[in-house]
């Protein structure tokens, strides 16, 4: 899908480096290519894959070489989570703006130490974390429609699929950052309490190393007695992605797996939105940040504050489980 706002077609060029060229890295490249009319230009790919070649893109083997490319303004980090902060620190020290794939890391203490390395103003103006569902045009439409439900009483969110199955971190980190970031965006406050429950656990024999898949439920209580229930995991036979906001006057429901009428209010469809992909929305916002057209990423959206909050919550509940 290639949908670019005509107003962005004359935008100032932004030169980007992509660190990591696995499954998600290839998606980033595709969407950056789609956004060339909006000024996004992929100049560097950092990957150790053999035989990787693209016209007009330089391939480097290690991210520590990025410092010699003065014309690269933005760095996208799509590597395993345990590498994110080291790469981000290097890029920031070399004057780059960074977009970090979620989760930013899986250790709340490690992230807090990273945040202390830099001035808060530098973090807010130079760091974006890709909580991608916050850039889903349908979720943005849900935010606009929130007044319809009246005072919010509860939120129910569910996300998952079959896999991925990893040895390095659990499915909690693959899926729950999406749900938590959406909940925090809607409510705009910190939970008073959080608990976690293991719903299902299964040894997956058909994958290398016979990894374990898990589904979890999280229960969060917010001010004004708002209750939030989240279910996530890697043991759903099919993709699941639903988000329900329950208020005194009704229910808003977003189901991104539904091809027809994905957004409902009291079971009646709301007008659908532009077909731009969430990743395109995130990349365009990142380009604005790189250009200095916005002073900071919305701190309640994909800035360092949101990343700190999400990581702190998940790190704490995982330790308690």
Phi, psi and omega in degrees: 000130183231092183236109182239131176297127180303333180293339180268355188295335180256018183293152177299138183295143176236119180270129188238151168243140178246118179259114184105124181227049172274207183302314183283329176298323178293327177293318177303313181300316180301315183287326175296318176301318179296334185261014176304320178299340179267009174096003180275130186226113179275111184259329186227137165240128177257112182201149177261009175297137178281142174075016181280120181216135174218142176300136173067012176238127178272134179258126176239158186270334186219141183295340180291352174275352185296332183298338182275357180258087184293336183275357176270119184263330185234141180238125177258126185251109182235051181249176177302147187305326184292347179263348191302311190289325178296316179293317180297318178300315179299312182297318180296320179294340177259019171080014181271154168266140188238141170245117185251129177294146178281154350288147181300325170192179181243022182221110183298323180293320179297319180293321178298320178295320177300315182297331181282346181289335189234158176295142178305322180294325178292319179297318183288333182262351187233353185236128174231137177248133188276077166280084200296329183291343176289347178253009174289120181305330179286325175292322177297324176293321176300318179300319179297328185271000183306323179303338180298326187276347184075198179305129184284134179252326184199159173226138175236126182226142183216131179208141178168184180191190173270106185088183356287158178247116189237151175272338191272329178203163189275168179296343175305320183279337176289322190247318188297330176303327177299307185294316181297317181297322178293317179299313181295325177294317181293315188270331176065027179208171184268140178293148177278329179208152179218136174224158183227148178221135174279117182273323186203145178218135184212133174283125182260099188283338186276000178252158179304141178067007176049063182288166180254130174264149182216145168245141182232157166237140176240140175238126182235139174247131181243166175306158184067023176060032177279126181255135181235129177241126180235133172237129181217160174161180186249016183242026174270131182300329179229164179299137178233131175202093181228152184212119183237130175249120186251122180233180182294334183254003178152191187230128169262132182227128174244122176233103186285353177270353182271121184287330180245133178052063181289340183239121184235147166236119184051045177068011176248135186293140169265156181302133180287175190237180179303149185277012180299141181284153176304322181293324175299318178299317179295318181293322178295321176295320178297318178299320176299320179295316179299317182289345185082015180283344169234141184291330179200159168294142175313115185297341177268007185245275182235027177273182183295330181295316177298317180298318178299317183293313180298314183293320179298316181295310184291322178297320181291315182290327178294321178294332182275347187276000000 
